[in-house]
């Protein structure tokens, strides 16, 4: 009874009720005005018609346009107004300007070394083109002089993270979508508190929605009292706003500018299987040491500048050259960020680049497979062309609707020759793509609309690093405990579920 009472009084429930109440009031007002006054009703219909024309003319993904066009046509009285308020992937102008300022500050410190591109062009023109695109449109140069280590499952990441945190001498930057009190976070926090006492500059960023149900209110103040500088990204407030959709889904740790981690692993006990949620949790991360860590440092400082409302002296955090001289060159390494602020879907374009250029195989891990026409076309065309395309998704879901949508894509993909597997022991949260023993990416970006279009995300593009083969080896070992999905299994769905799935598929870009 106490837990129920605490839940009903939680910030999530209270804020959720306030948001729902605002939606009801908004719809009621619009409906009443339309019913009561013909001179308001007609303009609303005209607005909805013009909105549909506007939606169709936009450069948005066709799936996103369809997801908005249908409700506007079904509810013409208030559908157009709802779109004008919440649609079009709009970002609050103030929000956009503040983040744009923080991003623009970093342009001068994110300069590509042209000699590295020239070297890469001699090895592989396709890989060089991919690196040039990401460097230009994500402000993320490609580097050498960097060593990489693939870490999976989360237990390996946790072990290596603690080891490296203990070595920190100057600063520790951590940016995570989820932090949850428990063994993992408690052990990390203990190290961070000690490092603060040693004079290390420790900074933490976490997403408010990601931690809404699991961290105490104003937990950032708790961390500040411990000497840890902390900010919360895009605080969740009970007021209808499109920026509620734009979350910081990144997972980044930077230590002294020369050691960095990123991937799919948050700071919570299920990620290291200390507690059981949805069976065994399979996740992945990658550790970088060397020059490429600078991109992760810049990503963190951009967000820090935005949230702290202060200008950052980037040069202050750049490691001395001598610190990187000891790192053996391990191929080409390009950490990159993706942002909803621009028209570039960097994460998806990197996925597409790997898939469309594959010669022999593409192996993919993703917790969600809710993809647009571009990715469907790329995957099916690769498979039809003889490329060995394999995708591993969870067998035990964390979100029933996302799992239902994921499975709805199986038949079309399998019919085209794509091999689908489900991770039998539980939930796979890894977001990895590896191809042809040459190229791979590891990061926070799911194969779904929210990651690809609405969230701040990050990843690492890898070319001819030792970690590429580590990712492949881990993938093949994972397949041994996966369930292959046949076409018969994929189509064995009740008619009621098929109807529900069809509806969800239409509105997937808005979910």
C-alpha positions, 0 to 999 in steps of 0.5 A: 500500500505504501509503494502504491501511495509513493507511486501516486505521489511521484513526480512522474505521476503528478507531471503526467497528470498535469500534462494529460490535463493540459491536453484535455483542456486544449482539445476541449477549448478547440472543440467548443469553439469549433462547435459554437462558432461557424466562423471559427469552425471553417477557418480551422478546417482551412488551417488543417487543409493547409497544414496537410499541404505543408506537411507533404511539402516538407523535407521530412522522412515520408513515414513521419509525414504520413504519421502526422497527415492521418490524424490531421485528416481524421480530426480536421477541427483541431488536428491542424492546430495540434500539428502547428503546436507539436508537429514538424519536429520543431525545437523551441527557438530558445532551446535551439539558440542556446545549444547552437551557441554551445556547438558553434564554440567548438567548431575551431577545435574540431578540425580535420587533419587532411593528411589522415583523409589522404591516407584513408583515401589510398586504402579505401575510397568508400571509407574515406568518403564516409569519414569526410561526411561525418567530419564535415556534418557532425564536426567529428574528425577521424583520427589515428594514434588511438587504441580501441577495446570492445567491451561486452557484456556490461560486466566487462565495461564496468570492470574496465571503467573502475580501473580507468577512473582510479587513474584519473589525475586531472578530470572526469567527465560523465554524460549518461541517459540513466543513472540508478542508485545501486551497486554499479552507481554506488561503486562509481560514486565512491571513486568519484568522491575520492577523486574530488578529494584528490583535486580531480575536476569531476563533472556529471550530466544526466538526462532528467526524463531518463532518470525521472522514475529512478533518481530522487528529485534534485539529485544533482544537488546531492552530487554537488554537495559531494563536490561533483559538478552536476547538471541535468539535461532538459529538465522535465516540467509539467508543461506541454512542449515539443522539447520534451521529446529531445533527450540526451541519450548519450553514454560518455565517460572521458578521463583526462582527455586521453581515455574515453568510453561510449556505447549502449551501457547506462549506469544502472545494475541491470546493465551489469546483470547485478539485478535481473530485468528482462532476463540476461542483459547483453550490452556493449561499450568501447574504450578508446585511448588516444587522440580520438578521445578528443571528439568525446571530450568536445561532445561533453563540453558542448552539452556542459556549456549549454546546461551551465550557461557558460563559455568553455575554454576547450584548449584547457581540457586538451591533453598534452601531445606527450600523453598520446605518443604512447598509444599504438595506432589502431586503424582509423577511429571517429567518435561522432555525435548526432543532434536533432538540431539540424537536418542531418541524420548522422546516425542513420547515414552512418548505418546506411553507409556501412550497409550499402557498401558491404561486400560480404556481410553485415551483422547488426545488434539492436534492441529495437527495429523500428525503421524507415523506408531507407533502412528497409530498402538498404537491408533488403537490397543488400540481402538480395545482392548476396550480402550476409545480413544478420540482425539480433534483437531481444527475445524478452522485451522491455517495452511490449509495443516496441517489441511488437513493432520490431517483430512486425518488420521480420516478414519483409526482411526475412523474405528478402534474405535477411537473417533475424535472430532473437537473443534467447536468454533475455534482452540485448541492448547493444547497438553495433554494426560490423561489416567485412572484417573492416568497418564497424560502429558502436554507440548509443543509437538504436534502429528506431525513430527516436534515436535517429531523429529526436535524441542527442546520440553518439557513437564511434565509427571504426575502420581496420581497428582490432576492435572490429574483429572483436565485435565480429567474434562477440557477435558470432558467439552471441548467435550460438545462444540466439533463436533463428526466426523463420518466416513461418514464425514471423507470420504466426500472429493473430489477426487482432495483433496484426491490426494493432501492429498495422496501426502502430506501424503508421504512428511509429515515428511519433511514438 
